[in-house]
């Protein structure tokens, strides 16, 4: 037990070198500071699937295919959503540093891994509330309070969409929330029953302080939304097996995530397989998450349904989850890109490890 306390930093967790990026992201006022904000963006399983290249007055955002979870994300949907989240942080950080950013998504058909090019022109300094929220935004996997998110708040979040598509649809009625929650539980069960998906997901779990410091990415015990006492107890117990980790996630999905969601959000696009639409949807998702954070609310990404949809397609299986998810979309010509839950948090989310800009700049 003493060794586990040392190995997992049971009485600490987010003050070491793996969390330095959260403390230093405002330090640089130039283009490197724009990248410092980018590395704090949301990404699937905290895989941080990006590299960046600075070249004079522009920054290139590249996908890192080595960080794509092949069975979980066979078509790169989640990877490019994460890249879109990073682009949104970069735009906000550029404006806060006196730049006028011009964004081109997938600018070169000959370079599919080049997700975005951002040109930095001189412009007015604009420090927005969304920018201020970058250092406080975290995925909150803990319980949410039994109180609704006001319709006016949801309307404000809806208005963050700069174009008709991508857009967000809210699932708020008890019957619809229960139905979508059941679908999420069923999808989570299918993920853990799929050994390859289970292994690919568990590979990103960091169970010790040494692993966190070595990788500076992935999921941690501190990020699971447990209360402080239970987090310490979990750290003192023997390291979790893949099977017990799956059982924990499934139980949390059933008893916490779906049971306490005040509302679900569905990001809608015209084509969820189109790389540009994925990046655009990621930008909107990050914008919503930052706005939620600025209001003191909580958000958790919940990707298991779309992971199973893409898995069925990649394996040539008959669709199981796609028709059930489509029933929640009432607008013609759009499909669900991603899903999330929001609510009033019972407790604040903890930091997740991050690589520094120097580790992702090429």
N, C-alpha and C positions, 0 to 999 in steps of 0.2 A: 504494500500500500504506500509506503514511503517512496519507493521508486516511482510508482505511478503518479504520485503527487508531484515529484520532480519532473517526470517525463512529460506530463501534460500541462505543467504550470497550473495546477488545480486552483490555486488561489489568485491567479492572474488571468492573462489570456489575450489582451489586445494592446499591450504596451510595448511589445518588442519590435525588432527590426522589420518584421513582416507587415507591420502596420504603420510604418514610417510615412508611406505615401499619403495617408490621411492627414498627417500633421504638417506636411511640407507642400501641399498642392498649390498654395497661394504664393510661394516664395519667389518664383520667377515671373517677371512681368512680360517676357517675350514669348516667342513661339514655343519654347520648351515648357512654359507654364500652361500653354494650351494643351499640350500632351499630358502634363501632370493632372489636369482635370479629366482628360479622356480615360486614364487608367482607373478612375474611380467609378466608371459607369457599370451598370448591371450587365451580367453575361451569364449564359447557361451554366449552371453548376460552378459558377465562378471560374470558368475555364480561361477567361481573358484571351480570346482568340484573335489577338491583334498584334501587329507591329506597325511602326510609324517611321516615316522618312522625311527629314527636314531638308528643304532645298530652297534656300533664299526666302522668298516671300510666300512659299506654299508648303503645305504638309500633305503627304500621302498616307492614307490609311489602308493597310494591307491585311487580308485574312491570313491567319496562320493555320494551314490545314492539319498540322500535327496536333492541334488542340480541338479538333472536331471529333465528337463522340460518334463513331460511325454507325453503330446500331441504334443509338438513341436519336441521332440527328442525321439520317442518311443523305438528305438532300441539302444540308447546310442552312435550313430554315432558322434554327436557333442561333447558329453561328452568326449569320448576317443580321439578325435582330440585335444581337449584342454589339456588332459593329455599328449599327444605326444608333444604339444608345450612346456609344462613344462619340460619334459624330455630333450628336445633340449637345453633349457636354462641351465639346470643342467649340461649337458655335457660340454658346453662352460665355465660355471663358475668353474667347477671342474678343467679343464685344466688350467684356469687362476690362480688357487690357487696351482698349482704344483701337481695335481693328474692325474693319467691315468685312466679314468673311463671306466668300462666294463659294458655294458648295456644288460640286459635280459628282453625282453618284454613278458608279460603274462607268467611268469616263472613257475607258479604252477596251473595246471588245476583244482585242488581242491579249489583254491581261485580266483574266477573270478574277484573279486574287486581289487586284487593285479595286478596293471597294469604294473609295472616295478620294477626291483631290480637293483641298480647301485652300483657296488663294486668300491671302491676308492683305487687304488694302487698308490704308489709313481711314479712320472713321471716328465718330464720337465715342467717348467712353460711356458704356451703359452697364452698370452693375445692377442686374435685375434680381428680384426675389428668387427666381429659379436658380440663378447662378449661386446665390448665397446658400441655397439648399444642397448644393453638390456634396459638400463635406459632411452632411448629416443624413443623406439618403442611404438607407440600408433595406434589404429585404427582411421583413418582420414575419417570422414563421411561428410566433407565439399566438396565444389566444387574443381575440378582440372582444371588446365590451359588447354587452347586449343592448345596443342603441343604434339607431339607423344613421346613415349618412344623409344629410338633408338634401332634398331635390335640388335646391339652389346650388349646392356645392357640386353635385353631379353635373348640373348644367354648365357651371364654370369650367369643369374639367373637359366636358364635351367640346366646349368652344376653343380648346387648345389645338384642335385639328385645324391646320392652316388651309386645307383643301377639303372638298367633299369626301375624298378617300385618300389616305386612310382615315377611318373614323372609329369611334368607340360606341358600342352598344352596352347598356347597363342591364343587368339581371337583378331585379330588386324585389319582386313579389315573393312571398314565402313559397308558393307552389313552384315557381320557376327556379328559385334558389335551391330548393330541395332536389328538383329534378337534375339540375346541372351538378349539384354536389354528388348525387348518386353516380352520375356519369364519370366524375373525377375519381371517385372511389373505385369504380369498376376499371377505369384505365390504369390507376395505380396498381391494382391487383394484377392486371395483365402485364405491366412492366416487370413486377417482381417475379412473375411466373415465367418470364422470358429470360433464360439464363444469360444470354449474351447481353441483353440490355441491362440486366442486373449487374453483371460484371463490369460493363463499361461505365455505369454510373458510380459504382463503389470505388472504382479506381481513382476517383477524384475526392475521396474522403480522407482528410488528414487527421489522424487520431492522436498525434503527439506533437509537442512543441518543436521537436527536431524536424519532423516532416513539414510542419507549417513554415519554419524558417528556411528549409531547403527549397521548397517549391513556391511559397508565397502565392498560392492560389488554392482553389478547391473549397470544399465544405468542411466546417469544423463543428465541434461540439458547442462552442460559444454561439454559433449561428443558428442553433436549432430552436431557439425561442423558449427554452426551459427557464424556470425561475432560478435565481442564483444558487439556492441550496441544491436543487436537483442537478444543476450543471456541475457543481463540485462533486456530487456523488457519482455522476456519470463518468467524470474524469478519473475518479479513484478506482472504478471497476475495471476489470480486464478489458483490453481493447476489443471493440465490437467486431464480430464476424460479419461477413456479407449478409448472411441469412438473418441475423438478429437486427442488423441495420435496416434491411428491407422490412422486417416486421415492425420496427419502430416507426418508419416512415408511413407505412400503411395505416398503423394505428393512429398516428398524428393526423393523417389525412381524414380519417373517419371521425375522430373524437375532438379535434381542435380546428383544423384548417377549414373543413366544410361546415362544421357545426357552428362556428363563431363568425363566419363571414357575414358582414353587414350587406355587402353587395358584391357581385362579380362584374368584371369588365371584359368585353370581348373586342379585341382590335380587329377591324374589318378592312380587307383589301380586295381589289378586283381579282388578283391571282396570287395565292400564298406561295407559289413556287417561283415567282418572278423575283430575281435578286434585287432589283430596284424597289419593288413593292415591299420586300422584306426589310430593306434598309429604311425606307420611309416609315414603315410600321414601327421599327425599333426606335426611330427618332420620336415618334408620337408617344410610344410607351414610356420612354425616359422622361419626356416632358411631363406626362401625367404623374409619374412617380415623384418627380421633383416638386410639382405643385401639391401633391398629397403630403409630402414631407413638410413643405412650408406651412401647411395648415395644421400640422400636428397629428395627422392621420397616419395610418400604416398601410403598406401594400406588400403582397407576396405574389410572385410569378408562379403560375400553376400550369405546367406544360405537358402533363402526362397524356391528355387527350390527343393533342396534335402529335406527340411522339408516337402514339400508337397508330394514328392515321397514317403517318409517313412510314412507319414500320410495315403496315399491311401492304402499302403500295410497293415498297422496296422488295418485299418478299413475294409479291404476286398473289397475295391472299385476298379473299373477298372482303370488302369493307365492313368493318364491325362498328367502328366509332364515328366514321364520317357522316352517315345518315342521321345518327342521333344528335351530333353536334349541329348539323345543318338545320335542325328543327328550331334552334334558338335564334336563327338569323331570319329576320322578317323583311330585310331590304333586298330587292332584286339585284343581281349582278355582283354580289360581294360574297366573300367567304371569310371564315375565321382564320386569322394569322396566329394569334396567341390569346391567352386568357390569364386573368389575375383576380385576386380578391382584395378588397379594401375594407377598412373599418377603423374604429377607435382602439388603439392598442392598450392592452392591460399593462405592458411594460415596454420600455425602449428596446430596440434591436441592438445587438452588439456588432462591432466591426468585423469585417471579413479581411483576410490577408490580401495584399496587393503587391505586384511587382512595381518597382520604381521606373520612372521614365527612362533612366539610363539602361534598364534591362530590356526595354522593348523598342528602343530607337535603333535603326539600322544605319 
